[in-house]
Amino acid sequence: MIDIDWTLIVQIFNFLLLVYLLNLVLFRPLRQGLKHRQSVIDGYEGDIAKLAVEEQGLLAEVEGRLTDARREGLSQREALRLEGSQAEASLLEQVKKEVDAEWAQVSEKIKSDVAKAREALAAQAQEFARGLAAKLVGRELS
C-alpha cells in the first residue's frame, strides 16, 4: 500500500528536478538539432526544386536546339539532293550531246562507206555483166 508522507514530496521534487535537468541537458539540444536538421532539409528541398526547374528549362532548350539541328540537316540534305539532281541532269545532257555527235559522225562515215561501196560495185557490176554475158553467149562482147 502507498503511504503518503514526506518522502512523497521528496520523490515529486526529485522527479521535477530530473525532468528539468533532462530537458536542459538532453531534450532541448535534441530538439534544436532536429530543428537545425529540418531547416537544412528544407533548404535542400528548395535547391532541388530550383534545380528541377532549371532542368526543365535546359531540357526544353536542348529539345529546341535538337529540333533546329534536325530541320537544318533536312534542309541541307534536300539542298544536296537538289544539287546532285541538277549535276546528274547536266551530266546526262552532256553525255547525250556527245553520243549524238558521235552518232552523227558514225552515220556520216557509214553513208560515205556505202556510197564508196556502191561506186566500186557499180564499176565491178559492168565487168561482171560483160563476163556473165560472155560466158552465156560463149564469146567476148565488145
DSSP file (Angstrom, degrees, kcal/mol; ACC not computed):
  #  RESIDUE AA STRUCTURE BP1 BP2  ACC     N-H-->O    O-->H-N    N-H-->O    O-->H-N    TCO  KAPPA ALPHA  PHI   PSI    X-CA   Y-CA   Z-CA
    1    1 A M              0   0    0      0, 0.0     2,-0.5     0, 0.0     0, 0.0   0.000 360.0 360.0 360.0 153.7    0.0    0.0    0.0
    2    2 A I        -     0   0    0      2,-0.0     2,-0.5     0, 0.0     0, 0.0  -0.747 360.0-156.1 -95.6 129.1    1.1    3.6   -0.7
    3    3 A D        -     0   0    0     -2,-0.5     2,-0.8     2,-0.0     5,-0.1  -0.871   8.6-142.5-103.5 136.6    1.8    5.8    2.3
    4    4 A I        +     0   0    0     -2,-0.5     2,-0.2     3,-0.1    -2,-0.0  -0.869  48.3 123.0 -99.9 112.2    1.6    9.5    1.9
    5    5 A D  S >> S-     0   0    0     -2,-0.8     3,-1.2     0, 0.0     4,-0.8  -0.750  78.2 -62.3-148.6-163.9    4.3   11.1    3.9
    6    6 A W  H 3> S+     0   0    0      1,-0.3     4,-1.6    -2,-0.2     3,-0.2   0.734 122.8  66.5 -65.2 -23.8    7.3   13.5    3.5
    7    7 A T  H 3> S+     0   0    0      1,-0.2     4,-2.6     2,-0.2    -1,-0.3   0.795  93.4  60.7 -69.8 -27.0    9.1   11.1    1.1
    8    8 A L  H <> S+     0   0    0     -3,-1.2     4,-2.4     2,-0.2    -1,-0.2   0.905 104.3  48.1 -64.6 -40.1    6.4   11.6   -1.5
    9    9 A I  H  X S+     0   0    0     -4,-0.8     4,-2.6     2,-0.2    -2,-0.2   0.894 111.3  50.5 -67.1 -39.4    7.2   15.2   -1.6
   10   10 A V  H  X S+     0   0    0     -4,-1.6     4,-2.9     2,-0.2    -2,-0.2   0.907 110.9  49.6 -64.2 -41.4   10.9   14.4   -1.9
   11   11 A Q  H  X S+     0   0    0     -4,-2.6     4,-2.5     2,-0.2    -2,-0.2   0.903 111.7  48.1 -64.8 -41.4   10.1   12.0   -4.8
   12   12 A I  H  X S+     0   0    0     -4,-2.4     4,-2.5     2,-0.2    -2,-0.2   0.927 114.3  46.4 -64.4 -44.8    8.0   14.6   -6.6
   13   13 A F  H  X S+     0   0    0     -4,-2.6     4,-2.6     2,-0.2    -2,-0.2   0.920 112.7  50.3 -62.0 -44.7   10.8   17.2   -6.1
   14   14 A N  H  X S+     0   0    0     -4,-2.9     4,-2.3     2,-0.2    -2,-0.2   0.899 111.4  49.0 -60.3 -42.7   13.3   14.6   -7.3
   15   15 A F  H  X S+     0   0    0     -4,-2.5     4,-2.5     2,-0.2    -2,-0.2   0.922 112.3  47.1 -64.0 -46.5   11.1   13.9  -10.4
   16   16 A L  H  X S+     0   0    0     -4,-2.5     4,-2.5     2,-0.2    -2,-0.2   0.889 112.4  50.1 -64.7 -40.0   10.7   17.5  -11.3
   17   17 A L  H  X S+     0   0    0     -4,-2.6     4,-2.8     2,-0.2    -1,-0.2   0.912 111.3  49.1 -64.0 -42.5   14.4   18.2  -10.9
   18   18 A L  H  X S+     0   0    0     -4,-2.3     4,-2.8     2,-0.2     5,-0.2   0.899 111.2  49.4 -64.0 -41.4   15.2   15.2  -13.1
   19   19 A V  H  X S+     0   0    0     -4,-2.5     4,-2.4     2,-0.2    -2,-0.2   0.920 112.6  48.1 -63.5 -43.4   12.7   16.4  -15.7
   20   20 A Y  H  X S+     0   0    0     -4,-2.5     4,-2.5     2,-0.2    -2,-0.2   0.933 114.8  44.8 -62.3 -47.2   14.3   19.9  -15.6
   21   21 A L  H  X S+     0   0    0     -4,-2.8     4,-3.1     2,-0.2     5,-0.4   0.902 113.9  49.1 -66.3 -41.0   17.8   18.6  -15.9
   22   22 A L  H  X>S+     0   0    0     -4,-2.8     4,-2.7    -5,-0.2     5,-2.4   0.897 112.1  49.6 -64.5 -38.8   16.9   16.1  -18.7
   23   23 A N  I  <>S+     0   0    0     -4,-2.4     5,-2.6    -5,-0.2    -2,-0.2   0.925 115.6  43.4 -63.5 -43.5   15.2   18.9  -20.5
   24   24 A L  I  <5S+     0   0    0     -4,-2.5    -2,-0.2    -5,-0.2    -1,-0.2   0.909 127.0  28.6 -68.2 -44.2   18.2   21.2  -20.1
   25   25 A V  I  <5S+     0   0    0     -4,-3.1    -3,-0.2    -5,-0.2    -2,-0.2   0.849 136.3  12.4 -90.5 -37.3   20.8   18.5  -20.9
   26   26 A L  I  X5S+     0   0    0     -4,-2.7     4,-1.7    -5,-0.4    -3,-0.2   0.862 121.8  42.8-111.4 -55.7   19.1   16.1  -23.3
   27   27 A F  I  ><S+     0   0    0     -5,-2.4     4,-2.7     2,-0.2     5,-0.2   0.912 111.3  50.5 -70.9 -44.2   15.8   17.2  -24.7
   28   28 A R  H  ><S+     0   0    0     -5,-2.6     4,-2.6    -6,-0.3     5,-0.2   0.942 114.1  43.8 -62.5 -49.8   16.5   20.9  -25.6
   29   29 A P  H  > S+     0   0    0      0, 0.0     4,-2.5     0, 0.0    -1,-0.2   0.883 114.0  52.5 -62.3 -34.9   19.7   20.1  -27.6
   30   30 A L  H  X S+     0   0    0     -4,-1.7     4,-2.2     2,-0.2    -2,-0.2   0.919 110.8  46.2 -66.0 -42.6   18.0   17.2  -29.3
   31   31 A R  H  X S+     0   0    0     -4,-2.7     4,-2.6     2,-0.2    -1,-0.2   0.900 112.5  50.6 -66.3 -40.2   15.1   19.4  -30.3
   32   32 A Q  H  X S+     0   0    0     -4,-2.6     4,-2.8     2,-0.2    -2,-0.2   0.910 110.4  49.7 -63.9 -40.9   17.5   22.1  -31.5
   33   33 A G  H  X S+     0   0    0     -4,-2.5     4,-2.6     2,-0.2    -2,-0.2   0.902 111.7  48.5 -62.9 -40.7   19.4   19.5  -33.6
   34   34 A L  H  X S+     0   0    0     -4,-2.2     4,-2.5     2,-0.2    -2,-0.2   0.892 112.1  48.9 -66.8 -39.6   16.2   18.3  -35.1
   35   35 A K  H  X S+     0   0    0     -4,-2.6     4,-2.4     2,-0.2    -2,-0.2   0.923 112.5  48.3 -64.5 -43.1   15.1   21.8  -35.9
   36   36 A H  H  X S+     0   0    0     -4,-2.8     4,-2.3     2,-0.2    -2,-0.2   0.932 112.2  48.5 -62.7 -45.0   18.5   22.5  -37.5
   37   37 A R  H  X S+     0   0    0     -4,-2.6     4,-2.6     1,-0.2    -1,-0.2   0.901 111.2  50.9 -61.7 -41.2   18.4   19.3  -39.5
   38   38 A Q  H  X S+     0   0    0     -4,-2.5     4,-2.6     2,-0.2    -1,-0.2   0.891 109.6  50.0 -64.9 -38.6   14.8   20.1  -40.7
   39   39 A S  H  X S+     0   0    0     -4,-2.4     4,-2.2     2,-0.2    -1,-0.2   0.897 111.4  48.7 -66.8 -38.1   15.9   23.6  -41.8
   40   40 A V  H  X S+     0   0    0     -4,-2.3     4,-2.5     2,-0.2    -2,-0.2   0.925 112.0  49.1 -64.9 -43.4   18.9   22.1  -43.7
   41   41 A I  H  X S+     0   0    0     -4,-2.6     4,-2.5     2,-0.2    -2,-0.2   0.907 110.1  51.2 -61.9 -42.4   16.5   19.5  -45.3
   42   42 A D  H  X S+     0   0    0     -4,-2.6     4,-2.1     2,-0.2    -1,-0.2   0.903 109.6  50.6 -61.4 -40.5   14.1   22.4  -46.2
   43   43 A G  H  X S+     0   0    0     -4,-2.2     4,-2.4     2,-0.2    -2,-0.2   0.918 110.8  48.6 -62.1 -43.8   17.0   24.3  -47.8
   44   44 A Y  H  X S+     0   0    0     -4,-2.5     4,-2.7     1,-0.2    -2,-0.2   0.884 109.3  53.0 -63.8 -38.1   18.0   21.2  -49.8
   45   45 A E  H  X S+     0   0    0     -4,-2.5     4,-2.3     2,-0.2    -1,-0.2   0.893 109.1  49.5 -64.7 -38.1   14.4   20.7  -50.9
   46   46 A G  H  X S+     0   0    0     -4,-2.1     4,-2.5     2,-0.2    -2,-0.2   0.922 111.5  48.6 -63.9 -43.6   14.3   24.3  -52.1
   47   47 A D  H  X S+     0   0    0     -4,-2.4     4,-2.7     1,-0.2    -2,-0.2   0.907 110.7  51.4 -61.9 -40.5   17.6   23.7  -54.0
   48   48 A I  H  X S+     0   0    0     -4,-2.7     4,-2.3     1,-0.2    -2,-0.2   0.907 109.4  50.1 -62.8 -41.9   16.1   20.5  -55.5
   49   49 A A  H  X S+     0   0    0     -4,-2.3     4,-2.1     2,-0.2    -1,-0.2   0.919 111.8  47.8 -63.7 -42.6   13.0   22.5  -56.7
   50   50 A K  H  X S+     0   0    0     -4,-2.5     4,-2.5     1,-0.2    -2,-0.2   0.914 112.5  49.1 -63.4 -42.4   15.2   25.2  -58.3
   51   51 A L  H  X S+     0   0    0     -4,-2.7     4,-2.7     1,-0.2    -1,-0.2   0.863 108.5  53.6 -66.0 -34.9   17.4   22.5  -60.0
   52   52 A A  H  X S+     0   0    0     -4,-2.3     4,-2.2     2,-0.2    -1,-0.2   0.909 109.9  47.5 -65.7 -40.6   14.2   20.7  -61.2
   53   53 A V  H  X S+     0   0    0     -4,-2.1     4,-2.2     2,-0.2    -2,-0.2   0.922 113.2  48.2 -64.8 -43.3   13.0   24.0  -62.8
   54   54 A E  H  X S+     0   0    0     -4,-2.5     4,-3.0     1,-0.2     5,-0.2   0.900 109.4  54.1 -61.9 -40.1   16.5   24.6  -64.3
   55   55 A E  H  X S+     0   0    0     -4,-2.7     4,-2.9     1,-0.2     5,-0.2   0.927 107.8  48.9 -60.0 -45.3   16.4   21.0  -65.6
   56   56 A Q  H  X S+     0   0    0     -4,-2.2     4,-2.3     1,-0.2    -1,-0.2   0.912 112.5  48.6 -61.7 -41.9   13.1   21.6  -67.4
   57   57 A G  H  X S+     0   0    0     -4,-2.2     4,-2.3     2,-0.2    -2,-0.2   0.922 113.3  46.5 -63.8 -43.9   14.4   24.8  -68.9
   58   58 A L  H  X S+     0   0    0     -4,-3.0     4,-2.8     2,-0.2    -2,-0.2   0.893 111.6  51.4 -66.4 -39.2   17.6   23.1  -70.1
   59   59 A L  H  X S+     0   0    0     -4,-2.9     4,-2.6    -5,-0.2    -1,-0.2   0.911 110.6  48.6 -63.1 -41.5   15.7   20.1  -71.5
   60   60 A A  H  X S+     0   0    0     -4,-2.3     4,-2.4    -5,-0.2    -2,-0.2   0.910 112.6  48.8 -64.3 -40.8   13.4   22.4  -73.4
   61   61 A E  H  X S+     0   0    0     -4,-2.3     4,-2.7     2,-0.2    -2,-0.2   0.916 112.0  48.4 -64.5 -43.2   16.4   24.3  -74.7
   62   62 A V  H  X S+     0   0    0     -4,-2.8     4,-2.8     2,-0.2    -2,-0.2   0.914 111.7  49.7 -63.8 -42.8   18.1   21.1  -75.8
   63   63 A E  H  X S+     0   0    0     -4,-2.6     4,-2.6     2,-0.2    -1,-0.2   0.907 111.5  49.6 -62.1 -41.6   15.0   19.9  -77.5
   64   64 A G  H  X S+     0   0    0     -4,-2.4     4,-2.5     2,-0.2    -2,-0.2   0.930 112.8  45.8 -63.2 -45.4   14.7   23.2  -79.3
   65   65 A R  H  X S+     0   0    0     -4,-2.7     4,-2.9     2,-0.2    -2,-0.2   0.903 112.7  51.1 -63.9 -40.4   18.3   23.0  -80.4
   66   66 A L  H  X S+     0   0    0     -4,-2.8     4,-2.5     2,-0.2    -2,-0.2   0.907 110.7  48.5 -63.7 -41.3   17.9   19.4  -81.5
   67   67 A T  H  X S+     0   0    0     -4,-2.6     4,-2.6     2,-0.2    -2,-0.2   0.919 112.7  48.3 -64.1 -43.4   14.8   20.3  -83.5
   68   68 A D  H  X S+     0   0    0     -4,-2.5     4,-2.8     2,-0.2    -2,-0.2   0.913 111.7  49.8 -62.6 -42.3   16.6   23.2  -85.1
   69   69 A A  H  X S+     0   0    0     -4,-2.9     4,-2.6     2,-0.2    -2,-0.2   0.905 111.7  48.3 -64.5 -40.9   19.6   20.9  -85.9
   70   70 A R  H  X S+     0   0    0     -4,-2.5     4,-2.6     2,-0.2    -2,-0.2   0.928 112.4  48.6 -63.8 -43.9   17.3   18.3  -87.4
   71   71 A R  H  X S+     0   0    0     -4,-2.6     4,-2.4     1,-0.2    -2,-0.2   0.923 113.3  47.3 -62.0 -44.2   15.5   20.9  -89.5
   72   72 A E  H  X S+     0   0    0     -4,-2.8     4,-2.6     2,-0.2    -1,-0.2   0.903 111.5  51.3 -64.5 -40.7   18.8   22.4  -90.7
   73   73 A G  H  X S+     0   0    0     -4,-2.6     4,-2.7     1,-0.2    -2,-0.2   0.909 110.2  49.1 -62.2 -41.9   20.1   18.9  -91.5
   74   74 A L  H  X S+     0   0    0     -4,-2.6     4,-2.5     2,-0.2    -2,-0.2   0.911 111.7  48.4 -64.3 -41.3   17.0   18.1  -93.5
   75   75 A S  H  X S+     0   0    0     -4,-2.4     4,-2.5     2,-0.2    -2,-0.2   0.903 113.0  47.9 -67.1 -38.9   17.3   21.4  -95.5
   76   76 A Q  H  X S+     0   0    0     -4,-2.6     4,-2.8     2,-0.2    -2,-0.2   0.912 111.8  50.2 -65.6 -41.2   20.9   20.7  -96.2
   77   77 A R  H  X S+     0   0    0     -4,-2.7     4,-2.5     2,-0.2    -2,-0.2   0.913 111.9  47.9 -62.5 -41.6   20.1   17.2  -97.3
   78   78 A E  H  X S+     0   0    0     -4,-2.5     4,-2.7     2,-0.2    -2,-0.2   0.905 111.9  49.9 -65.4 -40.9   17.4   18.5  -99.6
   79   79 A A  H  X S+     0   0    0     -4,-2.5     4,-2.7     2,-0.2    -2,-0.2   0.920 112.5  46.9 -63.8 -43.2   19.8   21.1 -101.0
   80   80 A L  H  X S+     0   0    0     -4,-2.8     4,-2.6     2,-0.2    -2,-0.2   0.888 111.8  51.0 -65.8 -38.1   22.4   18.5 -101.6
   81   81 A R  H  X S+     0   0    0     -4,-2.5     4,-2.5    -5,-0.2    -2,-0.2   0.926 112.2  46.7 -63.5 -43.9   19.9   16.2 -103.2
   82   82 A L  H  X S+     0   0    0     -4,-2.7     4,-2.5     2,-0.2    -2,-0.2   0.914 112.8  49.6 -63.6 -43.2   18.7   19.0 -105.5
   83   83 A E  H  X S+     0   0    0     -4,-2.7     4,-2.5     2,-0.2    -2,-0.2   0.909 112.2  48.1 -62.6 -42.3   22.3   19.9 -106.3
   84   84 A G  H  X S+     0   0    0     -4,-2.6     4,-2.6     2,-0.2    -2,-0.2   0.889 110.6  51.8 -64.6 -39.4   23.1   16.3 -107.1
   85   85 A S  H  X S+     0   0    0     -4,-2.5     4,-2.4     2,-0.2    -2,-0.2   0.913 111.2  46.9 -63.9 -42.1   20.0   16.0 -109.3
   86   86 A Q  H  X S+     0   0    0     -4,-2.5     4,-2.6     2,-0.2    -2,-0.2   0.904 112.5  49.4 -65.8 -41.2   21.0   19.1 -111.2
   87   87 A A  H  X S+     0   0    0     -4,-2.5     4,-2.5     1,-0.2    -2,-0.2   0.904 111.4  50.2 -64.4 -40.0   24.5   17.8 -111.6
   88   88 A E  H  X S+     0   0    0     -4,-2.6     4,-2.8     2,-0.2    -2,-0.2   0.921 110.8  49.0 -62.8 -43.9   23.1   14.5 -112.8
   89   89 A A  H  X S+     0   0    0     -4,-2.4     4,-2.4     2,-0.2    -2,-0.2   0.922 113.1  46.3 -63.7 -44.2   20.9   16.2 -115.3
   90   90 A S  H  X S+     0   0    0     -4,-2.6     4,-2.4     2,-0.2    -1,-0.2   0.898 113.5  49.4 -66.9 -38.3   23.7   18.4 -116.7
   91   91 A L  H  X S+     0   0    0     -4,-2.5     4,-2.6     2,-0.2    -2,-0.2   0.915 111.9  48.3 -65.3 -42.5   26.0   15.3 -116.9
   92   92 A L  H  X S+     0   0    0     -4,-2.8     4,-2.5     2,-0.2    -2,-0.2   0.893 111.6  50.3 -63.7 -39.3   23.3   13.3 -118.7
   93   93 A E  H  X S+     0   0    0     -4,-2.4     4,-2.4     2,-0.2    -2,-0.2   0.913 111.3  48.5 -64.3 -43.0   22.7   16.2 -121.1
   94   94 A Q  H  X S+     0   0    0     -4,-2.4     4,-2.4     2,-0.2    -2,-0.2   0.923 112.7  47.6 -63.6 -44.5   26.4   16.5 -121.9
   95   95 A V  H  X S+     0   0    0     -4,-2.6     4,-2.8     1,-0.2    -2,-0.2   0.899 110.6  52.6 -63.8 -40.2   26.7   12.7 -122.4
   96   96 A K  H  X S+     0   0    0     -4,-2.5     4,-2.8     2,-0.2    -2,-0.2   0.915 109.5  48.9 -61.9 -42.8   23.6   12.8 -124.7
   97   97 A K  H  X S+     0   0    0     -4,-2.4     4,-2.6     2,-0.2    -2,-0.2   0.919 112.5  48.1 -62.7 -43.0   25.2   15.6 -126.8
   98   98 A E  H  X S+     0   0    0     -4,-2.4     4,-2.7     2,-0.2    -2,-0.2   0.921 113.0  47.6 -63.7 -43.1   28.5   13.7 -127.1
   99   99 A V  H  X S+     0   0    0     -4,-2.8     4,-2.8     2,-0.2    -2,-0.2   0.910 112.1  49.9 -64.4 -42.1   26.6   10.5 -128.0
  100  100 A D  H  X S+     0   0    0     -4,-2.8     4,-2.4     2,-0.2    -2,-0.2   0.912 112.2  47.8 -62.3 -42.2   24.5   12.4 -130.6
  101  101 A A  H  X S+     0   0    0     -4,-2.6     4,-2.1     2,-0.2    -2,-0.2   0.929 114.4  45.8 -64.7 -44.5   27.7   14.0 -132.1
  102  102 A E  H  X S+     0   0    0     -4,-2.7     4,-2.8     1,-0.2    -2,-0.2   0.891 111.8  52.3 -65.1 -38.8   29.4   10.6 -132.2
  103  103 A W  H  X S+     0   0    0     -4,-2.8     4,-2.8     1,-0.2    -1,-0.2   0.896 108.5  50.8 -63.5 -39.8   26.3    9.0 -133.7
  104  104 A A  H  X S+     0   0    0     -4,-2.4     4,-2.5     2,-0.2    -1,-0.2   0.910 111.4  48.1 -64.0 -41.3   26.2   11.7 -136.4
  105  105 A Q  H  X S+     0   0    0     -4,-2.1     4,-2.5     2,-0.2    -2,-0.2   0.934 113.6  46.4 -63.6 -45.9   29.9   11.1 -137.2
  106  106 A V  H  X S+     0   0    0     -4,-2.8     4,-2.5     1,-0.2    -2,-0.2   0.901 112.5  51.0 -63.9 -40.2   29.4    7.3 -137.4
  107  107 A S  H  X S+     0   0    0     -4,-2.8     4,-2.5     2,-0.2    -1,-0.2   0.915 111.2  47.6 -63.3 -43.9   26.2    7.8 -139.5
  108  108 A E  H  X S+     0   0    0     -4,-2.5     4,-2.6     2,-0.2    -2,-0.2   0.902 112.0  50.2 -62.9 -41.5   28.1   10.0 -142.0
  109  109 A K  H  X S+     0   0    0     -4,-2.5     4,-2.6     2,-0.2    -2,-0.2   0.909 110.9  49.0 -63.8 -41.8   31.0    7.5 -142.1
  110  110 A I  H  X S+     0   0    0     -4,-2.5     4,-2.6     2,-0.2    -2,-0.2   0.923 111.7  49.5 -63.4 -43.7   28.6    4.7 -142.8
  111  111 A K  H  X S+     0   0    0     -4,-2.5     4,-2.4     1,-0.2    -2,-0.2   0.918 112.9  46.4 -61.7 -43.6   26.9    6.8 -145.6
  112  112 A S  H  X S+     0   0    0     -4,-2.6     4,-2.4     2,-0.2    -1,-0.2   0.894 112.6  50.0 -67.4 -38.4   30.2    7.6 -147.2
  113  113 A D  H  X S+     0   0    0     -4,-2.6     4,-2.6     2,-0.2    -2,-0.2   0.900 111.4  49.2 -65.3 -39.9   31.4    4.0 -147.0
  114  114 A V  H  X S+     0   0    0     -4,-2.6     4,-2.5     2,-0.2    -2,-0.2   0.907 111.2  49.7 -64.7 -41.9   28.1    2.8 -148.5
  115  115 A A  H  X S+     0   0    0     -4,-2.4     4,-2.4     2,-0.2    -2,-0.2   0.920 112.6  46.9 -63.7 -43.0   28.5    5.4 -151.3
  116  116 A K  H  X S+     0   0    0     -4,-2.4     4,-2.7     1,-0.2    -2,-0.2   0.916 112.3  50.2 -63.7 -43.0   32.1    4.3 -152.0
  117  117 A A  H  X S+     0   0    0     -4,-2.6     4,-2.8     1,-0.2    -2,-0.2   0.888 110.3  50.5 -63.7 -38.4   31.0    0.6 -151.9
  118  118 A R  H  X S+     0   0    0     -4,-2.5     4,-2.9     2,-0.2    -2,-0.2   0.918 110.9  48.3 -64.7 -43.5   28.2    1.4 -154.4
  119  119 A E  H  X S+     0   0    0     -4,-2.4     4,-2.1     2,-0.2    -2,-0.2   0.928 114.4  46.1 -61.5 -43.8   30.6    3.2 -156.8
  120  120 A A  H  X S+     0   0    0     -4,-2.7     4,-2.2     1,-0.2    -2,-0.2   0.915 115.3  46.5 -65.7 -41.2   33.0    0.3 -156.5
  121  121 A L  H  X S+     0   0    0     -4,-2.8     4,-2.9     2,-0.2    -2,-0.2   0.857 108.8  55.4 -69.8 -33.7   30.2   -2.2 -157.1
  122  122 A A  H  X S+     0   0    0     -4,-2.9     4,-1.5     2,-0.2    -1,-0.2   0.921 110.8  45.3 -63.5 -42.8   28.8   -0.2 -160.0
  123  123 A A  H  X S+     0   0    0     -4,-2.1     4,-1.2     1,-0.2    -2,-0.2   0.919 117.5  43.7 -66.4 -42.2   32.1   -0.4 -161.7
  124  124 A Q  H  X S+     0   0    0     -4,-2.2     4,-2.9     1,-0.2    -2,-0.2   0.822 106.0  62.8 -72.0 -30.6   32.5   -4.1 -161.0
  125  125 A A  H  X S+     0   0    0     -4,-2.9     4,-2.7     1,-0.2    -1,-0.2   0.895 101.2  52.0 -63.0 -39.2   28.9   -4.8 -161.9
  126  126 A Q  H  X S+     0   0    0     -4,-1.5     4,-2.2     2,-0.2    -1,-0.2   0.920 112.7  45.2 -60.6 -44.2   29.6   -3.6 -165.5
  127  127 A E  H  X S+     0   0    0     -4,-1.2     4,-2.6     2,-0.2    -2,-0.2   0.906 113.6  48.7 -68.6 -41.1   32.6   -6.0 -165.7
  128  128 A F  H  X S+     0   0    0     -4,-2.9     4,-2.7     2,-0.2     5,-0.2   0.896 110.4  51.9 -65.6 -39.2   30.6   -8.9 -164.1
  129  129 A A  H  X S+     0   0    0     -4,-2.7     4,-2.8    -5,-0.2     5,-0.2   0.926 112.0  45.7 -63.7 -44.4   27.7   -8.3 -166.5
  130  130 A R  H  X S+     0   0    0     -4,-2.2     4,-2.6     2,-0.2    11,-0.2   0.911 114.2  48.9 -63.5 -42.9   30.1   -8.4 -169.5
  131  131 A G  H  X S+     0   0    0     -4,-2.6     4,-1.8     2,-0.2    -2,-0.2   0.901 113.8  45.9 -64.6 -40.0   31.8  -11.5 -168.1
  132  132 A L  H  X S+     0   0    0     -4,-2.7     4,-2.5     2,-0.2    -2,-0.2   0.919 113.7  48.0 -68.6 -45.1   28.5  -13.2 -167.5
  133  133 A A  H  X S+     0   0    0     -4,-2.8     4,-3.0     1,-0.2     5,-0.4   0.892 110.8  52.9 -63.2 -37.8   27.1  -12.3 -170.9
  134  134 A A  H  X S+     0   0    0     -4,-2.6     4,-2.1    -5,-0.2     5,-0.5   0.885 110.4  47.0 -65.9 -36.8   30.4  -13.5 -172.5
  135  135 A K  H  < S+     0   0    0     -4,-1.8    -2,-0.2     2,-0.2    -1,-0.2   0.876 114.6  47.0 -72.2 -36.7   30.0  -16.8 -170.7
  136  136 A L  H  < S+     0   0    0     -4,-2.5    -2,-0.2     1,-0.2    -1,-0.2   0.929 119.9  37.2 -70.9 -44.1   26.4  -17.1 -171.7
  137  137 A V  H  < S-     0   0    0     -4,-3.0    -2,-0.2     2,-0.2    -3,-0.2   0.831 104.4-131.2 -77.2 -32.7   27.0  -16.2 -175.3
  138  138 A G  S  < S+     0   0    0     -4,-2.1     2,-0.3    -5,-0.4    -3,-0.2   0.530  75.4  73.6  93.8   7.1   30.2  -18.0 -175.4
  139  139 A R  S    S-     0   0    0     -5,-0.5    -1,-0.4    -6,-0.3     2,-0.3  -0.921  89.5 -86.3-143.5 169.7   32.2  -15.3 -177.0
  140  140 A E        -     0   0    0     -2,-0.3     2,-0.3    -3,-0.1    -9,-0.1  -0.609  39.5-140.6 -82.4 135.4   33.6  -11.9 -176.0
  141  141 A L              0   0    0     -2,-0.3    -7,-0.1   -11,-0.2    -1,-0.0  -0.670 360.0 360.0 -95.0 150.1   31.3   -8.9 -176.2
  142  142 A S              0   0    0     -2,-0.3    -1,-0.1   -12,-0.0    -2,-0.0   0.476 360.0 360.0-101.8 360.0   32.5   -5.6 -177.5
